[in-house]
Amino acid sequence: MMWAVLQFPGSCDERDALHACSLAGGEARLVWHEERDLGGIDAVVVPGGFSYGDYLRTGAIARFSPAMEAVAEFAAAGGPVLGICNGFQVLCEAGLLPGALLLNEDLRFHCRQVDLVPENGSSGRFATESVGQTTTRALSIPVKHGEGRFWAPPEMLDEIEANGQVAYRYAPGQNPNGSARDIAGVTNERGNVLGLMPHPEHAVDPLTGSTDGLRVFEALAGSRA
Amino acid sequence: MAKARVLIRPKEGILDPQGKAVERALPALGFEGVEHVRVGRMVELEAEDPERLGELCEKLLANPLIEDYEIQTF
């Protein structure tokens, strides 16, 4: 299995993502934002950070990069894509995921461990069913962001929920940013693109207190085909 | 080249915590009676073809899901 981890000017979590991918199985390589070729790649991670300085809006400029054009084609062909934090924002801006991520309700940057509840019985093909089936226990994963408030118009939220596109919610009382309906992660309708505000790549080693993040990467690997 | 200004603001109904923070700070400075503060941004530019500014706003300057924009040309 070959993973690609995108790298924009201003990305900062791509090394941890590479490490997490290799722990989940297979090889992983960085793909610079000017690369347009994802040949031979089985799964893509759009990592966290501050792509292009987050100018204008988070993720707004990164979505026009050659690498993101390739990711859009890859996703359209059914390839698994995981966007984490800034990567989630990029995927929303690119129209590959529904909704948008706004300034945290309390205007503070939050960096702390949260519990994520996988949504069971949803139609998403990875990270929902595959993670949900392995355990009903919440995943302990850190968040670190200032703009992570998931928002969509109420009718879009209803649709996302009805389609089973909610992959994870913050455990009750742990919503750090005011996200609508406690949503922490969503998939596209087809279920092959997942965006997640918390950072599974920072929870793959016992040294940092939790290895739950690895399950997200394993689910992504298991969703191929 | 036509000079233009694009005003971008959060859509009505979307919580704007920046606006709220500004609003809450005002009474302490003696500015009473100010309400419904919304913080957006303004982009100044010069364009050869002002007709295309709408498209430019839709694609990059604003996110139409969460923001309204207004184009002023001079």
Interface residues (C-beta under 8 A of the other chain):
Chain A: L56 R57 A60 I61 F64 E93 G99 A100 L102 L103 N104 E105 D106 L107 W151 A152 P153 G178
Chain B: P10 I14 L15 P17 Q18 A21 L60 L61 N63 L65 I66
